[in-house]
Amino acid sequence: DAKTTQPTSMDCAEGRAANLPCNHSTISGNEYVYWYRQIHSQGPQYIIHGLKNNETNEMASLIITEDRKSSTLILPHATLRDTAVYYCIVRGSGGSNYKLTFGKGTLLTVNP
Amino acid sequence: NAGVTQTPKFRILKIGQSMTLQCTQDMNHNYMYWYRQDPGMGLKLIYYSVGAGITDKGEVPNGYNVSRSTTEDFPLRLELAAPSQTSVYFCASSYRVTPNTEAFFGQGTRLTVV
């Protein structure tokens, strides 16, 4: 699986957009980019995933660069409840695609 | 829809004791997983199962055993608890293991071994 690099922490003001970056320069052509978050030691929660095109759902938007070496998760109007650790994961293919490899993620703190 | 349910939520064990962490899912998912998360760290895969009767080791299987007698249940067994097994344990399930399928997680079991 390709490795990912995320900032350790970020701050965002409530009501503003939160933009969380992720680098995955060794991603291969058939690997998806996933985002999960974990709120205060609860179970990880799926947010969104994508392959090449930008994706949007009710929680967030995912912007993937054309070369697929990096991506950005966008929470359009962050709330205090969005304070969490956000994990960017590249989902493997072939024999290892059963596994989600979680790194340390980015701690997003939304401030009032 | 309950999703993935783990019991107990909290447990304290003495060194050498044994216990079973329970996990059940009601989504008819074939694939189930056990992860552990140490303080300030990401999740590490302990064991996984691709269907009833089939299990395999993940990254950190030592000290644990699993079984999968039904599609719904995937219990994790600790035979001789050690302080190094103090962690938060998460069970997860997914419908498939294609790269385009998300996994759903339970709320975790916080285990302390003293």
Chai-1 contact restraints between the chains, C-beta under 6 A:
chainA,res_idxA,chainB,res_idxB,connection_type,confidence,min_distance_angstrom,max_distance_angstrom,comment,restraint_id
A,Y32,B,P99,contact,1.0,0.0,6.0,A-B,restraint_1
A,Q42,B,Q107,contact,1.0,0.0,6.0,A-B,restraint_2
A,G43,B,F90,contact,1.0,0.0,6.0,A-B,restraint_3
A,G43,B,F105,contact,1.0,0.0,6.0,A-B,restraint_4
A,G43,B,G106,contact,1.0,0.0,6.0,A-B,restraint_5
A,G43,B,Q107,contact,1.0,0.0,6.0,A-B,restraint_6
A,G43,B,G108,contact,1.0,0.0,6.0,A-B,restraint_7
A,P44,B,F105,contact,1.0,0.0,6.0,A-B,restraint_8
A,Y46,B,E102,contact,1.0,0.0,6.0,A-B,restraint_9
A,R91,B,P99,contact,1.0,0.0,6.0,A-B,restraint_10
A,S93,B,P99,contact,1.0,0.0,6.0,A-B,restraint_11
A,N97,B,V97,contact,1.0,0.0,6.0,A-B,restraint_12
A,N97,B,P99,contact,1.0,0.0,6.0,A-B,restraint_13
A,Y98,B,Y48,contact,1.0,0.0,6.0,A-B,restraint_14
A,Y98,B,V97,contact,1.0,0.0,6.0,A-B,restraint_15
A,K99,B,L45,contact,1.0,0.0,6.0,A-B,restraint_16
A,F102,B,G42,contact,1.0,0.0,6.0,A-B,restraint_17
A,F102,B,L43,contact,1.0,0.0,6.0,A-B,restraint_18
A,G103,B,G42,contact,1.0,0.0,6.0,A-B,restraint_19
A,K104,B,G42,contact,1.0,0.0,6.0,A-B,restraint_20
